[in-house]
Amino acid sequence: MRPRPSSLAFVVLGLAAAGFASTFLDAALQRDRGTAQIAERAALAQRLGLTDLALFTEARYTRHPSQADLHSAFQDHPVALEHFPTGSLLPPPASLVSHHERLDRKAAAPD
C-alpha cells in the first residue's frame, strides 16, 4: 500500500518540529557551558573600561550610542543636515531624549 501524500507531509512536519525543538535544547546546553566564559569577558570589559558594542563605524555618535550626546549630530552647525547615513537609522537613546526639551515646538521659521 502506498502512503498518502498527507502522511508524508505529517512525517516531514514532525521531523521539522523535532529539529526546531532540538535547537532550544542545544541553546540551553550552550548557555550552561558558556556562563563562565561570559562572566570572564564581562569582568575583562569592566576592568579595561570598554564601551558598548560598536554598531556602525562612521560617526562617533552612532558608533557607541550610550556615549553620544543629543547635539553631536549637529556639531558643525545648529541647523546643519545630518551627513552620515547611519544617523537616520539610529535615533538617540531614549534616556538622552527624555532629559531635553523639544526645541522644534518653540522655534520659529526664519523669514
trRosetta pair geometry for C-beta under 8 A, 3 or more apart (Angstrom, degrees):
i j d omega theta_ij theta_ji phi_ij phi_ji
3 7 4.5 -107 179 75 108 136
3 8 6.0 120 113 -47 124 87
4 7 4.7 101 60 -3 79 101
4 8 7.5 -148 96 -1 47 82
5 8 5.6 -52 -153 37 40 112
5 9 6.3 44 149 -23 68 103
6 9 5.3 -50 -148 35 37 116
6 10 6.5 41 152 -21 66 100
7 10 5.7 -50 -151 33 34 111
7 11 6.6 35 150 -19 64 103
8 11 5.6 -52 -150 34 36 113
8 12 6.4 33 153 -16 67 105
9 12 5.8 -55 -147 39 32 109
9 13 6.1 32 154 -18 66 108
10 13 5.5 -53 -141 41 31 112
10 14 6.1 35 156 -21 65 105
11 14 5.7 -54 -147 36 28 111
11 15 6.5 28 154 -17 63 105
12 15 5.8 -54 -148 37 32 110
12 16 6.3 31 153 -18 65 106
13 16 5.7 -54 -147 38 32 112
13 17 6.3 33 153 -20 65 105
14 17 5.7 -52 -145 36 32 111
14 18 6.3 32 154 -18 65 105
15 18 5.7 -53 -147 37 32 111
15 19 6.4 34 153 -19 64 105
16 19 5.6 -53 -148 37 32 113
16 20 6.3 34 153 -20 65 105
17 20 5.6 -52 -146 36 32 112
17 21 6.3 31 154 -17 65 105
18 21 5.8 -53 -145 38 32 110
18 22 6.4 35 153 -23 64 105
19 22 5.6 -53 -148 32 31 113
19 23 7.1 40 151 -27 61 95
20 23 5.9 -45 -161 18 36 113
20 24 7.7 33 146 -13 61 96
21 24 5.9 -50 -164 30 44 110
21 25 6.8 41 144 -15 69 104
22 25 5.3 -51 -150 38 44 115
22 26 6.1 47 151 -21 71 103
23 26 5.6 -52 -145 38 33 112
23 27 6.3 37 153 -22 65 104
24 27 5.6 -51 -145 35 32 112
24 28 6.5 34 154 -20 64 103
25 28 5.8 -54 -151 34 32 111
25 29 6.5 29 152 -15 64 106
26 29 5.7 -56 -149 38 33 110
26 30 6.2 31 154 -18 67 108
27 30 5.7 -55 -143 39 31 110
27 31 6.2 35 156 -24 65 105
28 31 5.8 -52 -147 32 30 113
28 32 6.7 28 156 -17 62 104
29 32 6.0 -56 -153 35 32 109
29 33 6.5 25 153 -13 65 109
30 33 5.7 -59 -148 41 33 109
30 34 5.9 15 161 -8 69 117
31 34 6.1 -67 -137 46 26 100
31 35 6.7 52 159 -56 62 88
32 35 6.2 -26 -154 -14 30 114
34 37 5.0 -61 -158 47 66 113
34 38 5.6 68 143 -27 89 101
35 38 5.9 -55 -146 35 29 110
35 39 6.4 27 156 -16 64 107
36 39 5.8 -56 -149 38 31 110
36 40 6.3 33 152 -21 65 106
37 40 5.6 -52 -147 35 32 113
37 41 6.4 30 155 -16 65 105
38 41 5.8 -55 -148 38 31 109
38 42 6.3 32 153 -20 65 106
39 42 5.7 -53 -146 36 31 112
39 43 6.4 32 154 -19 64 105
40 43 5.8 -55 -150 35 30 111
40 44 6.5 31 151 -19 64 106
41 44 5.5 -52 -146 36 35 113
41 45 6.3 35 155 -19 67 104
42 45 5.8 -52 -145 37 31 110
42 46 6.3 29 155 -17 64 107
43 46 5.8 -55 -146 39 31 110
43 47 6.2 31 155 -20 65 108
44 47 5.7 -55 -144 37 30 110
44 48 6.2 12 162 -4 65 111
44 50 8.0 22 120 2 74 129
45 48 6.2 -64 -140 48 26 98
45 50 4.3 -80 -152 48 80 119
46 49 7.5 30 -175 -73 29 37
46 50 8.0 -65 -50 33 22 82
51 54 8.0 74 89 -63 107 78
51 64 4.7 -5 142 -134 142 143
51 66 7.0 -174 -169 66 100 110
51 67 5.9 -25 -142 -41 144 131
52 64 5.4 139 49 -145 96 86
52 65 7.1 -44 67 43 151 75
52 66 5.2 110 -15 17 134 121
52 67 7.7 -157 20 -17 102 97
54 57 6.8 56 157 -84 121 67
54 63 5.2 -19 -141 -171 93 79
54 64 6.5 -47 -99 -65 69 76
55 62 6.7 -94 76 160 104 78
55 63 7.2 179 45 -146 67 27
55 65 7.2 15 15 -22 131 104
55 86 7.9 155 109 -166 101 137
55 90 6.9 128 97 -91 144 149
56 59 7.0 12 106 39 122 74
56 62 4.4 -14 57 128 129 113
56 63 6.0 -103 76 -85 68 50
56 86 4.2 88 -149 -134 170 166
56 89 7.8 127 -63 70 145 127
56 90 6.9 -140 -5 -11 134 145
57 63 6.5 58 -119 -104 28 99
58 62 6.8 10 63 63 80 125
58 63 7.7 -166 52 -61 36 92
58 84 5.0 165 116 -147 125 120
58 85 7.6 60 50 41 160 77
58 86 5.9 151 47 13 116 124
59 62 4.6 67 68 19 98 102
59 63 6.7 -154 91 -22 45 87
59 73 7.5 39 170 -107 151 75
59 84 4.1 -131 -40 3 126 176
59 86 6.2 -162 25 65 108 111
59 87 6.1 20 31 -58 162 97
60 63 5.2 -45 -140 23 36 120
60 64 7.3 -24 180 31 65 87
60 67 7.6 -77 161 100 91 113
60 68 7.0 152 119 -95 75 92
60 72 6.9 -95 81 168 98 140
61 65 7.3 53 170 -111 59 51
61 67 7.9 -139 -118 89 49 75
61 68 3.5 88 -143 -126 80 130
61 69 7.5 -83 -113 41 116 48
61 72 4.2 158 -68 93 134 130
61 73 5.8 -106 65 -60 156 76
61 87 7.3 45 83 -104 112 94
61 92 7.8 -36 171 -100 117 85
62 65 6.9 8 -137 -73 36 80
62 68 7.5 42 -48 -63 32 149
62 84 6.7 -151 5 121 138 139
62 86 4.2 118 171 118 168 123
62 87 6.2 -116 -52 -75 127 56
62 89 7.7 66 -140 66 136 95
62 90 4.9 124 -131 55 98 141
63 67 7.9 -33 84 56 87 120
64 67 4.0 26 107 22 117 116
64 68 6.9 163 89 -33 66 83
65 68 5.7 -49 -147 15 39 117
65 90 6.4 -125 -85 166 122 126
65 92 7.3 161 -159 -146 97 43
65 93 5.3 124 153 -49 108 102
66 93 6.5 53 -95 -43 53 155
68 72 5.2 -117 -161 33 89 143
68 92 6.6 -130 101 -127 122 87
68 93 7.6 143 59 1 101 99
68 96 7.3 -48 94 -60 83 165
69 72 5.1 116 57 -32 77 101
69 96 6.9 170 -152 -143 40 133
70 92 5.5 37 -116 -137 71 165
70 96 5.0 173 -66 158 94 117
70 97 6.9 130 -110 -85 121 54
70 100 5.5 -41 3 -27 175 157
71 74 5.5 -68 -167 54 70 98
71 75 6.9 110 135 -72 80 67
72 75 5.6 -3 -157 -45 45 113
73 82 5.6 -20 178 -106 118 95
73 84 7.9 -118 -135 37 91 108
73 87 5.3 118 -129 -143 126 134
74 77 6.8 -81 -176 80 82 43
74 78 5.7 50 157 -138 128 32
74 79 7.5 35 -150 -53 124 12
74 80 5.5 152 -144 49 72 93
76 80 4.6 46 77 -40 102 173
77 80 3.7 113 57 -44 94 105
80 83 7.6 -43 155 -23 108 104
82 87 4.1 -149 -165 96 131 142
82 88 6.2 150 98 -51 149 85
83 87 7.9 55 49 17 33 141
84 87 4.7 100 75 -16 91 105
85 88 6.3 -57 -169 32 48 104
85 89 6.9 37 142 -14 73 110
86 89 5.0 -59 -149 40 51 113
86 90 5.6 8 164 10 85 111
87 90 6.9 -69 -126 53 23 82
91 97 7.8 -3 153 -49 109 139
92 96 4.8 -87 158 74 117 129
92 97 5.5 136 90 -53 113 96
93 96 5.0 91 67 4 83 101
93 97 7.3 -161 95 -5 43 88
94 97 5.6 -58 -143 40 38 109
94 98 6.1 40 160 -27 71 106
95 98 6.2 -50 -143 29 26 111
95 99 7.3 22 158 -17 56 107
96 99 6.4 -66 -162 31 33 107
96 100 7.0 9 156 -6 67 114
97 100 6.3 -74 -152 40 35 101
101 106 8.0 17 141 -3 118 131
102 105 5.3 65 106 -3 104 106
103 106 5.8 -68 -158 46 53 101
103 107 5.7 53 151 -34 84 109
104 107 5.9 -48 -131 28 34 113
